[in-house]
Amino acid sequence: MLFITGRSFLGRFSLDISKNVKPIGLIANYCQAATALRPKKPKSTRKEAQYFSDAKRIRAIGGKGGDGCVSFLQLWCNERAGPDGGDGGHGGHVVFQASNDVRNFNHVDSILKAEEGERGGSKDCHGKNAKHAVIKVPIGTVIRNAQGLIVGDLGQADLMFVAARGGAGGKGNRFFTTDKETSPKVCEYGPSGEDLSYTLELRSMADVGLIGYPNAGKSTLLNALTRAKPKVAPYAFTTLRPHLGTVQYDDHVQLTIADLPGLVPDAHRNKGLGIQFLKHAERCTLLLFVLDASAPEPWTHYEQLMHELQQFGGRLASRPQLVVANKLDVEEGQGNFEELQRRLQNPVLGISAKMGHNLGQLLNSIRKGYDRHKDQSKTSS
């Protein structure tokens, strides 16, 4: 027997190789298969779970321009030295900037208002221009106006979109001085800024999206795979907003997994969370169907889920898919698993998220499916 040891970036590995096997081939196969790593940090102790906001409706209000000033200069040698009213400052803009520092829209307020410009003063003193309100948004943010049309696409870092322009500063009476009117007593008020409504959407939310009926064990699965802490309870619709977790592999690749709200029949007609849920799923690269194997006839759940994705339209139903049968720790789940494998055309992986059975194989399947889709997208482009 030949015993080989080596050191990688992530620790030691050992291979037990017999004389009949070529060591080089075995080491090459080992390096090709990426292995998921266990989280080094413990889960957070905070009680409230952090949800993921991938769409938000906002109202952007530009800053009001500063008012002009009516003033006349008075000197010790000339009490009527003429008008000296200054102009008002410009109001600030509301600007969205794509940044790597944020991942969702949790920090974005529903009403975004820029500062107002300062009013003009005497002695030709102009008011100070207001600072622009710059709000950082994730890269890949799509901005739609009130009519639903795309008006902005921030696909690269540091790209900006002016959502609402501030009002210009009003003119003081010095501006209105002419040869005929040497002492104007008029000025301009600063106009209000633009007041517009937008919808912010993320083009891509996660690499993997968990899809299934309510109470199928999606939150339990995300809780077992990542450091995320979604709410877990023995009743339906415990998840009303997406929760994200991250899985790290030994080749320094990180995949994000999204726990999506449960899907019910006629969701494409906006029943339940309906269209909102399907839009969440549309922003995931790989769809992972989580079926409750303990339910009666779980294969009908997969057919209903596929029907909803097809009725929603687009290419959602043609996304790469993985199918897992959860709750195999229950007797009913073990009995339905074989029939589920026979009825479905896609291969089905049996797991138990509660007991932690077969989760390592699931993580390997997720990585292989993600790499396969990535290679296909490269060749097609």
C-alpha positions in Angstrom: 0.0 0.0 0.0 1.2 3.5 -0.8 0.1 6.4 1.5 0.3 9.9 0.1 -0.2 13.1 2.1 -0.3 16.7 0.9 -1.4 20.2 1.9 -3.9 22.4 0.3 -5.1 25.9 1.1 -8.0 24.5 3.2 -6.1 21.8 5.2 -4.7 18.3 4.8 -6.0 15.6 2.5 -5.0 11.9 2.5 -5.3 9.3 -0.2 -5.0 5.6 0.3 -3.9 4.2 -3.1 -3.3 0.6 -4.0 -0.4 -0.4 -6.3 -2.8 -1.3 -9.1 -4.2 2.3 -9.4 -2.3 5.2 -10.9 -1.9 7.9 -8.2 -1.9 10.8 -10.7 -5.4 10.0 -12.0 -6.8 9.7 -8.5 -5.4 13.0 -7.5 -6.7 14.7 -10.6 -10.2 13.3 -9.9 -10.0 14.6 -6.4 -9.1 18.1 -7.5 -11.9 18.2 -10.1 -14.7 17.6 -7.6 -15.4 20.6 -5.5 -16.5 19.9 -1.9 -18.8 22.1 0.2 -17.2 23.4 3.4 -18.8 23.5 6.8 -19.4 27.1 8.0 -16.6 28.2 10.4 -18.7 30.8 12.1 -21.6 29.9 14.3 -25.1 31.1 13.6 -26.1 34.5 14.8 -27.8 34.8 18.1 -30.1 37.6 17.1 -33.8 36.7 17.4 -35.2 38.4 14.3 -34.3 36.8 11.0 -33.0 39.0 8.2 -35.1 38.7 5.1 -34.1 39.5 1.5 -35.8 42.3 -0.4 -35.4 41.9 -4.2 -38.1 44.4 -5.3 -39.3 47.7 -3.8 -41.6 50.5 -4.8 -40.2 53.9 -3.9 -41.1 57.6 -4.3 -38.3 60.0 -5.2 -38.7 63.7 -4.4 -36.1 66.2 -5.6 -35.0 69.0 -3.3 -36.8 72.4 -3.6 -34.7 75.3 -5.0 -33.8 78.1 -2.8 -35.8 81.4 -3.1 -34.2 84.5 -4.5 -33.7 87.6 -2.3 -35.0 91.2 -2.7 -32.4 93.5 -1.2 -30.9 97.0 -1.8 -27.4 97.9 -0.9 -27.0 100.9 1.5 -23.5 102.4 2.0 -22.4 105.3 4.3 -21.7 107.4 1.2 -24.6 106.2 -0.9 -27.9 105.0 0.7 -29.2 103.9 -2.7 -26.4 101.9 -4.1 -28.7 99.6 -6.1 -30.2 96.0 -5.8 -27.9 93.3 -4.4 -30.3 90.4 -3.8 -28.6 87.0 -4.5 -29.9 83.9 -6.2 -31.1 80.8 -4.3 -29.2 77.5 -4.3 -30.2 74.5 -6.4 -32.1 71.7 -4.8 -30.4 68.2 -4.6 -31.1 65.3 -7.0 -32.1 61.8 -5.9 -29.5 59.5 -7.5 -29.2 55.7 -7.6 -25.7 54.3 -7.8 -24.7 50.7 -8.4 -22.4 49.4 -5.8 -20.8 46.2 -4.6 -21.4 47.2 -1.0 -25.1 46.2 -0.8 -26.9 43.1 -1.9 -30.6 44.0 -1.6 -33.0 46.9 -1.0 -33.5 46.5 2.8 -31.7 49.8 3.4 -33.7 51.8 0.9 -36.6 53.8 2.3 -40.0 54.0 0.6 -39.8 57.8 0.3 -36.5 59.3 -0.8 -36.2 63.1 -0.5 -33.2 65.3 -1.3 -32.2 68.4 0.6 -33.5 71.9 -0.3 -31.2 74.7 -1.6 -30.5 77.7 0.6 -32.2 81.0 -0.1 -30.2 83.9 -1.5 -28.9 86.7 0.7 -28.0 90.4 0.5 -24.7 91.7 -0.9 -25.0 89.4 -3.9 -24.7 86.3 -1.7 -26.0 83.3 -3.5 -27.5 80.4 -1.6 -25.6 77.1 -1.1 -26.5 74.3 -3.5 -27.9 71.3 -1.7 -26.0 67.9 -1.7 -27.4 65.2 -3.9 -29.0 62.2 -2.2 -27.0 59.2 -3.5 -28.6 55.8 -2.7 -26.5 52.7 -3.2 -28.2 49.8 -4.9 -27.0 46.3 -5.9 -25.3 45.8 -9.3 -28.0 44.4 -11.7 -30.8 46.7 -10.5 -33.5 47.3 -13.0 -35.5 50.6 -12.5 -39.1 50.8 -13.8 -41.3 53.9 -13.9 -44.9 54.1 -12.9 -46.1 52.7 -16.2 -43.9 49.6 -15.8 -41.3 50.6 -18.5 -37.6 50.1 -17.9 -35.9 53.5 -17.6 -32.7 52.4 -16.0 -30.4 49.3 -15.9 -27.5 49.5 -13.5 -25.5 46.5 -14.7 -22.0 47.8 -13.8 -20.4 49.2 -10.7 -20.6 53.0 -10.2 -23.3 53.5 -12.8 -25.8 56.2 -11.8 -29.4 57.0 -12.5 -31.0 60.3 -11.7 -34.4 59.4 -10.3 -35.7 63.0 -9.4 -34.0 66.3 -10.3 -34.0 69.1 -7.8 -35.5 72.5 -8.5 -33.3 75.3 -9.7 -32.5 78.2 -7.5 -34.7 81.3 -7.8 -33.2 84.5 -9.1 -32.7 87.6 -6.8 -33.7 91.1 -7.7 -30.1 91.9 -8.9 -30.8 89.5 -11.8 -33.7 91.6 -13.0 -31.8 94.9 -13.2 -32.0 96.6 -16.6 -31.3 100.0 -18.1 -35.0 100.9 -17.7 -35.6 99.1 -14.4 -32.7 100.0 -12.1 -34.5 99.1 -8.8 -36.6 96.0 -9.3 -38.5 94.8 -6.3 -39.1 91.3 -7.6 -37.5 87.9 -7.2 -38.2 84.3 -8.0 -39.3 81.5 -5.7 -37.3 78.3 -6.0 -39.4 75.6 -7.8 -40.1 72.3 -6.3 -38.2 69.2 -7.4 -39.5 66.3 -9.4 -41.8 63.9 -7.6 -41.8 60.5 -9.3 -42.5 56.8 -8.4 -40.3 53.9 -9.4 -40.1 50.2 -8.9 -36.6 48.7 -8.1 -36.0 45.1 -9.1 -33.0 42.8 -9.0 -32.2 41.0 -12.2 -30.6 38.1 -10.3 -31.4 37.3 -6.7 -29.6 34.0 -6.0 -27.9 31.1 -7.7 -30.4 28.5 -6.4 -34.0 29.0 -5.5 -36.0 26.5 -3.4 -39.4 25.9 -4.9 -42.2 23.8 -3.3 -45.5 23.7 -1.6 -46.0 25.3 1.8 -44.7 23.2 4.7 -42.5 21.1 2.3 -39.4 21.7 4.4 -37.7 24.5 2.4 -36.8 26.6 5.4 -35.5 23.6 7.3 -33.3 22.7 4.3 -31.9 26.2 4.1 -31.3 26.2 7.9 -29.4 22.9 7.5 -27.3 23.9 4.5 -26.3 27.5 5.5 -25.9 29.9 8.4 -29.3 31.5 7.5 -32.0 31.5 10.2 -35.4 31.4 8.4 -38.5 30.8 10.6 -39.3 27.1 10.9 -42.7 26.1 12.2 -45.1 23.1 11.6 -47.7 25.2 9.7 -48.0 26.6 6.2 -46.7 30.0 5.0 -44.1 30.6 7.7 -42.0 32.2 4.9 -43.5 35.4 3.5 -40.3 37.0 2.2 -37.2 35.4 0.7 -34.3 34.4 2.9 -30.8 33.9 1.6 -27.9 31.7 2.7 -24.4 31.1 1.3 -22.6 27.8 0.7 -18.9 27.9 0.2 -16.8 25.3 -1.6 -13.2 24.4 -1.3 -12.3 26.0 -4.7 -13.4 29.4 -3.3 -16.7 29.4 -5.1 -19.7 30.7 -3.2 -23.3 29.9 -4.2 -26.3 31.7 -2.7 -29.5 29.7 -1.9 -32.9 31.4 -1.6 -35.7 30.1 0.5 -38.8 31.3 -1.4 -42.4 31.5 -0.1 -44.6 28.5 -0.8 -46.4 28.1 -4.1 -50.1 27.1 -4.3 -52.3 26.1 -7.2 -53.4 29.0 -9.5 -50.5 31.1 -8.4 -50.2 32.5 -11.9 -53.6 34.0 -11.3 -52.2 35.8 -8.3 -53.6 33.3 -5.7 -51.7 33.1 -2.5 -48.5 35.1 -2.9 -49.0 34.5 -6.6 -47.2 36.7 -9.1 -44.9 38.0 -6.3 -43.6 34.5 -5.7 -43.1 33.8 -9.4 -41.1 37.0 -9.8 -38.8 35.8 -7.0 -38.3 32.5 -8.8 -37.6 34.3 -12.0 -34.5 35.9 -10.5 -32.9 32.5 -9.6 -30.4 30.7 -11.9 -31.1 27.1 -10.7 -34.5 25.9 -9.5 -34.4 23.2 -6.7 -37.8 21.6 -6.3 -38.4 20.4 -2.7 -41.2 17.8 -2.6 -42.8 16.5 0.6 -42.4 12.8 0.2 -44.7 12.1 3.2 -47.7 13.8 1.5 -50.2 11.6 -0.4 -49.1 11.4 -4.1 -46.2 13.9 -4.0 -45.6 13.5 -7.8 -48.7 15.6 -8.4 -47.0 18.4 -6.5 -44.2 18.5 -9.1 -46.7 18.5 -11.9 -48.6 21.3 -10.4 -45.5 23.3 -9.8 -44.3 22.9 -13.4 -47.8 23.9 -14.6 -47.6 27.2 -12.6 -44.2 28.0 -14.0 -45.4 27.3 -17.6 -48.5 29.4 -17.2 -46.5 32.3 -15.8 -44.7 32.5 -19.2 -41.2 33.4 -20.2 -38.3 30.9 -19.8 -39.0 30.2 -16.2 -40.1 26.6 -16.8 -37.0 25.9 -19.0 -34.5 26.9 -16.2 -32.1 24.1 -15.0 -33.8 22.0 -12.3 -33.0 19.6 -9.5 -35.7 17.6 -7.7 -35.3 16.4 -4.1 -37.7 14.4 -2.0 -37.7 15.6 1.6 -38.9 14.0 4.8 -37.6 10.5 4.2 -37.3 10.1 7.9 -41.1 9.6 8.0 -42.5 6.2 7.1 -44.9 7.6 4.5 -42.0 9.4 2.8 -40.0 6.2 2.5 -43.0 4.4 0.9 -43.7 7.2 -1.6 -40.0 7.7 -2.6 -39.8 4.7 -5.0 -43.0 5.5 -6.7 -41.9 9.2 -7.0 -38.7 8.0 -8.7 -40.7 5.8 -11.1 -43.2 8.5 -12.1 -40.9 11.5 -12.6 -38.6 11.7 -15.7 -36.0 13.7 -13.8 -33.7 12.0 -11.3 -34.9 12.4 -7.7 -32.6 12.7 -4.7 -34.0 11.6 -1.4 -33.0 13.7 1.7 -34.1 14.5 5.2 -33.4 18.1 6.0 -34.5 17.6 9.6 -32.1 14.7 10.3 -29.3 15.8 7.9 -29.4 12.7 5.7 -27.9 12.9 2.2 -27.2 16.7 2.4 -23.6 16.3 1.2 -24.7 14.6 -2.0 -27.3 17.4 -2.5 -24.6 20.0 -2.3 -22.5 18.2 -4.8 -25.5 17.9 -7.2 -26.2 21.6 -6.8 -22.6 22.5 -7.7 -22.6 20.1 -10.7 -25.9 21.6 -12.0 -24.6 25.1 -11.5 -21.3 24.4 -13.4 -23.2 22.7 -16.2 -25.5 25.7 -16.7 -22.5 28.1 -16.5 -20.7 26.1 -19.2 -23.8 26.0 -21.5 -24.3 29.8 -21.1 -20.7 30.4 -22.1 -20.9 28.2 -25.2 -24.2 29.8 -26.3 -22.8 33.3 -25.9 
